[in-house]
Amino acid sequence: MDSIRLHLPRQTASAVYRGPVHVTENAPLAPLTTLRLGGPARRLVTAHTDQEVLETVRAADAAGEPLLVIGGGSNLVIGDAGFDGTVLRIATTGRTVRGTTLELAAGEPWAAAVAEVVHEHGLAGLEFLAGIPGSAGATPVQNVGAYGQEVAQTITEVVAYDRRAGETVTLTNAECAFSYRHSRFKAEPDRYVVLRVRFALEDAAGASSPIRYPEVARTLGAEAGSRVDLRTAHRTVLELRANKGMVLDEQDHDTWSAGSFFTNPILTPEQYQAFRSRLGGLTAPAFPAPDGTTKTSAAWLIDNAGFKKGYGSGPATLSTKHTLALTNRGSASTADLLALAREIRAGVHRVFGVELVNEPVFIGVEL
Ligand SMILES: Cc1cc2nc3c(=O)[nH]c(=O)nc-3n(C[C@H](O)[C@H](O)[C@H](O)COP(=O)(O)OP(=O)(O)OC[C@H]3O[C@@H](n4cnc5c(N)ncnc54)[C@H](O)[C@@H]3O)c2cc1C
């Protein structure tokens, strides 16, 4: 692995300049992902300013070189062959709170930014998204969500570099086309590089947003729809997540995952009828979703198809704390992980007739 330093022009805008962009040839990608999986990148560039991001993207596009943008690597499954092109790791910094508005640079670690917004600024709107790994810039990509909150509810604008137009654009919330774990950025994966994300939060005098998730309400002994102490809400979600292995912990292999490996299936009325006819005496979770569809639970399907927590005997297994997380026990390859994912997907389909869809982004591999 050769390391070189490439000097790019100094940032002229207000962002802090933190030294020359760092370039590594033949760089292992596994350490940059929470699954610790994936072969090397031909070239890895770590960019600390928007200027460095733009220079790197423009140079790769001009050369016709494949480009993969990454943040914290917490939603990525990279093939064992790696990535034959430039991987751009966004490490830009900047958190600005003005009144109830928040702007985050794409490289800001999300969980730390949420903690600051809650505990130092007392603002509501992100507290149920506590402890989610990765960068702020990735949150609009899959419309990050948990415990009844998703970033689509608070994002006002996303500033991004549009590689097709060759210019920086500001997209409104509506233009981001957010839906469940989806957005315009996910729909057009090679088009936008997110630079900054702006949010409108709420000053509820120390109270949280209304609780929308039954498990949170139960844990806090509160009514669904009510507000609780903002900081308590944040701490409670962190505890709930940690108990499920959904907060990163280097020592705990249950967290060597990409979070939920499958999205919750959204069934058309016909698919839902067919699904119900296969349930026998079981009652599956069912939540009304847009356009007459029904959302059910991927974790429930996996569990009831016979794949219990900890399932698997190889180096890749289900988490011992959550059926929806596929984990690397330390020596797994991406091929091992995918073999497990295929087995589970096929098992769920056999028992319930439902096709599970992967939530993380796959690079150079498919299910
Ligand atoms: C333990 C654990 C728990 C998790 N819990 C949740 C959860 O509760 N809810 C949830 O929604 N997700 C969850 N996730 C998934 C993941 O944390 C989020 O999707 C997160 O937003 C990914 O951020 P990242 O910076 O790590 O993105 P990466 O994994 O680096 O990239 C993910 C995708 O976003 C793209 N991308 C990244 N940065 C940019 C950018 N600046 N511009 C354009 N594209 C970009 C990448 O190209 C890739 O397609 C969890 C993951 C783990 C490991």
The ligand as a Gaussian input file, in Angstrom:
#p B3LYP/6-31G(d) Opt

LIG

0 1
 C      -25.223000      -0.911000      14.042000
 C      -25.949000      -0.168000      12.959000
 C      -27.212000       0.358000      13.208000
 C      -27.900000       1.072000      12.203000
 N      -29.136000       1.571000      12.481000
 C      -29.814000       2.262000      11.517000
 C      -31.116000       2.794000      11.796000
 O      -31.638000       2.694000      12.895000
 N      -31.751000       3.448000      10.800000
 C      -31.195000       3.613000       9.565000
 O      -31.831000       4.243000       8.714000
 N      -29.969000       3.124000       9.281000
 C      -29.267000       2.454000      10.221000
 N      -28.033000       1.921000       9.944000
 C      -27.476000       2.078000       8.599000
 C      -26.494000       3.262000       8.466000
 O      -25.963000       3.621000       9.708000
 C      -27.140000       4.491000       7.851000
 O      -27.684000       4.180000       6.591000
 C      -26.127000       5.633000       7.692000
 O      -26.790000       6.810000       7.286000
 C      -25.024000       5.335000       6.674000
 O      -24.069000       6.367000       6.797000
 P      -22.580000       6.163000       6.300000
 O      -21.910000       7.491000       6.365000
 O      -21.945000       5.079000       7.069000
 O      -22.805000       5.752000       4.786000
 P      -21.950000       4.717000       3.933000
 O      -22.221000       3.333000       4.435000
 O      -20.544000       5.162000       3.865000
 O      -22.655000       4.871000       2.505000
 C      -23.994000       4.445000       2.332000
 C      -24.505000       4.953000       0.982000
 O      -24.580000       6.380000       1.004000
 C      -23.763000       6.930000      -0.006000
 N      -23.151000       8.132000       0.550000
 C      -22.464000       8.265000       1.717000
 N      -22.095000       9.547000       1.895000
 C      -22.568000      10.233000       0.817000
 C      -22.503000      11.591000       0.408000
 N      -21.915000      12.530000       1.153000
 N      -23.069000      11.927000      -0.789000
 C      -23.687000      11.001000      -1.570000
 N      -23.775000       9.714000      -1.224000
 C      -23.222000       9.333000      -0.037000
 C      -22.742000       5.843000      -0.349000
 O      -22.271000       5.991000      -1.684000
 C      -23.593000       4.608000      -0.184000
 O      -24.393000       4.430000      -1.333000
 C      -27.317000       1.223000      10.929000
 C      -26.037000       0.673000      10.685000
 C      -25.369000      -0.003000      11.691000
 C      -24.016000      -0.570000      11.409000

